[in-house]
Amino acid sequence: MNKIMITTMLVFGLLSSTSTLAQKFAQIDTYPVDIAYLTTKKIPEPLIKVVYGRPLKTEENVFGEQIPYGEIWRTGANEATEVKFYADMLFGNKLVKAGTYVLHTIPGEKEWTIILNSNTDTWGAFFYDDSKDVVRIKVPSTQSKEVNVFSIGFKKNFKNSFMVLAWDSTRIDIPLATGNEILARI
């Protein structure tokens, strides 16, 4: 073999081997991931962190059409929504230990079932196992200004805190309490 042929084969081999080692990245997700935090003014560290996917409104009415009533919902898009409590927390009227949980819901026309489940790191509600439920509470739904992208946030009213789920014109205010608020209720 001559030197030109050997050199050509080496260059071709090097070029083909570097292309097989190149990193392939996933396409950009249609539904972005967001994080919501609950903190206090006195304590800069978070009390709660929620990581969730933010689906868009695609139907005339989100609930009852895009998201069916009476069925388990991942409460967001893609991976199951994860809620991390940095301290023990009253979630609704149930005490939940500090830790990470998955948030599932069962939407209803007037009332929702809110579920914290210990089966974390799952895709959607496909692997939902009710035997791993930590808490189930019922919360009334209310109507408010329309939001076209599913959103989770926190609000305080006087001495009460709430995790707020909002999409379309539906709002769910989940009562929360921690630390001194829990002691004041006992």
C-alpha positions as CSV (number, residue, x, y, z in Angstrom):
1,M,0.0,0.0,0.0
2,N,1.2,3.4,-0.7
3,K,1.5,6.3,1.7
4,I,-1.4,8.2,0.2
5,M,-3.8,5.3,0.6
6,I,-2.8,4.6,4.2
7,T,-3.1,8.4,5.1
8,T,-6.6,8.5,3.5
9,M,-7.7,5.5,5.4
10,L,-6.4,6.9,8.7
11,V,-8.1,10.3,8.2
12,F,-11.4,8.6,7.2
13,G,-11.2,6.3,10.2
14,L,-10.5,9.2,12.6
15,L,-13.4,11.3,11.1
16,S,-15.8,8.4,11.4
17,S,-14.8,7.5,15.0
18,T,-15.3,11.1,16.2
19,S,-18.8,11.3,14.7
20,T,-19.8,8.2,16.6
21,L,-18.5,9.7,19.8
22,A,-20.5,12.9,19.4
23,Q,-23.1,13.6,22.0
24,K,-26.7,13.5,20.8
25,F,-29.1,15.7,22.7
26,A,-32.8,15.4,23.1
27,Q,-35.1,17.8,21.2
28,I,-36.4,20.8,23.1
29,D,-39.4,19.7,25.2
30,T,-42.8,21.1,24.1
31,Y,-43.7,21.6,27.8
32,P,-41.1,23.4,29.8
33,V,-40.2,22.5,33.3
34,D,-40.6,25.0,36.1
35,I,-39.8,25.3,39.8
36,A,-41.9,27.0,42.4
37,Y,-40.7,27.7,46.0
38,L,-42.4,28.6,49.2
39,T,-40.2,30.6,51.5
40,T,-40.8,32.9,54.5
41,K,-39.5,36.5,54.8
42,K,-37.6,35.5,58.0
43,I,-36.1,32.4,56.6
44,P,-34.5,32.6,53.1
45,E,-34.3,28.8,52.8
46,P,-37.2,27.2,51.1
47,L,-40.0,25.4,53.0
48,I,-41.4,23.7,49.8
49,K,-40.0,23.2,46.3
50,V,-42.2,22.0,43.5
51,V,-40.8,20.8,40.1
52,Y,-43.4,20.4,37.4
53,G,-44.0,20.4,33.6
54,R,-46.2,23.3,32.3
55,P,-48.6,22.1,29.6
56,L,-50.5,24.5,27.3
57,K,-54.2,24.9,26.9
58,T,-55.2,23.1,23.7
59,E,-59.0,22.7,24.1
60,E,-61.9,25.1,24.7
61,N,-62.1,23.9,28.3
62,V,-59.1,22.3,29.9
63,F,-60.9,20.4,32.6
64,G,-63.5,18.0,31.4
65,E,-62.0,18.0,27.8
66,Q,-58.2,18.2,27.7
67,I,-57.9,16.7,31.2
68,P,-60.9,14.4,32.0
69,Y,-62.8,14.7,35.2
70,G,-62.7,11.8,37.6
71,E,-59.3,10.4,36.4
72,I,-55.9,10.4,37.9
73,W,-53.7,13.3,36.5
74,R,-50.0,13.8,36.8
75,T,-50.7,17.5,37.7
76,G,-48.5,18.9,35.0
77,A,-46.8,17.4,32.0
78,N,-44.2,14.8,31.3
79,E,-42.5,13.5,34.6
80,A,-44.8,13.4,37.6
81,T,-44.8,16.6,39.6
82,E,-42.5,16.4,42.6
83,V,-43.0,18.3,45.9
84,K,-40.2,18.5,48.4
85,F,-41.1,19.5,52.0
86,Y,-38.0,20.8,53.8
87,A,-39.9,20.6,57.1
88,D,-42.9,18.7,58.4
89,M,-46.0,20.3,56.9
90,L,-49.7,20.3,57.3
91,F,-51.0,19.6,53.8
92,G,-54.7,20.3,54.0
93,N,-55.4,19.0,57.5
94,K,-53.0,16.1,57.3
95,L,-49.5,16.1,58.8
96,V,-46.8,15.1,56.2
97,K,-43.2,14.5,57.2
98,A,-40.3,16.3,55.5
99,G,-39.4,14.6,52.3
100,T,-40.1,14.3,48.6
101,Y,-43.4,13.2,47.2
102,V,-45.2,13.1,43.8
103,L,-48.3,15.2,43.4
104,H,-51.3,13.6,41.7
105,T,-54.8,15.0,41.4
106,I,-58.2,13.8,40.4
107,P,-60.0,16.8,39.0
108,G,-63.7,17.2,39.6
109,E,-66.2,19.9,38.5
110,K,-66.6,21.3,42.0
111,E,-64.0,19.4,44.1
112,W,-60.6,17.9,43.5
113,T,-58.8,15.0,45.2
114,I,-55.2,16.0,45.9
115,I,-52.8,13.1,46.5
116,L,-49.2,13.0,47.7
117,N,-47.6,9.7,46.8
118,S,-44.2,8.2,47.8
119,N,-43.5,6.7,44.3
120,T,-41.1,9.3,43.0
121,D,-39.1,9.6,39.8
122,T,-41.9,8.4,37.6
123,W,-43.2,9.4,34.2
124,G,-46.7,11.0,34.4
125,A,-49.3,9.0,36.2
126,F,-48.6,5.8,34.3
127,F,-46.9,4.2,37.3
128,Y,-49.4,5.6,39.9
129,D,-49.8,3.1,42.8
130,D,-52.5,4.1,45.3
131,S,-50.9,1.8,47.9
132,K,-48.1,4.4,48.0
133,D,-50.4,7.3,48.8
134,V,-49.2,9.3,51.8
135,V,-52.1,11.8,51.9
136,R,-55.4,12.2,50.1
137,I,-57.4,15.4,50.7
138,K,-60.4,17.0,49.0
139,V,-60.2,20.7,48.0
140,P,-62.9,22.8,46.3
141,S,-62.2,24.3,42.9
142,T,-62.9,27.9,42.2
143,Q,-63.1,30.1,39.1
144,S,-60.7,32.9,38.4
145,K,-58.9,34.8,35.6
146,E,-57.9,32.5,32.7
147,V,-54.3,31.1,32.6
148,N,-53.3,29.4,29.3
149,V,-50.3,27.6,30.8
150,F,-50.6,25.3,33.8
151,S,-49.0,27.0,36.8
152,I,-48.2,26.3,40.4
153,G,-47.5,29.0,42.9
154,F,-47.9,30.0,46.5
155,K,-49.9,32.7,48.3
156,K,-50.4,33.9,51.8
157,N,-53.7,35.2,53.2
158,F,-53.4,36.7,56.7
159,K,-51.9,33.8,58.5
160,N,-52.7,31.1,56.0
161,S,-50.5,29.7,53.2
162,F,-51.7,27.9,50.1
163,M,-50.2,26.0,47.2
164,V,-52.2,27.2,44.2
165,L,-52.8,25.1,41.1
166,A,-54.1,27.3,38.2
167,W,-55.1,26.5,34.6
168,D,-57.7,27.8,32.3
169,S,-60.2,29.5,34.7
170,T,-59.8,26.8,37.4
171,R,-58.0,27.5,40.7
172,I,-57.2,25.0,43.5
173,D,-56.0,26.4,46.8
174,I,-54.4,23.7,48.9
175,P,-54.0,24.8,52.6
176,L,-50.5,24.5,54.1
177,A,-49.0,25.1,57.5
178,T,-45.6,24.6,59.0
179,G,-43.7,25.1,62.3
180,N,-45.4,27.6,64.5
181,E,-48.6,27.6,62.4
182,I,-49.0,23.8,63.2
183,L,-48.5,24.4,66.9
184,A,-51.0,27.3,66.9
185,R,-53.7,24.9,65.5
186,I,-53.1,22.2,68.1
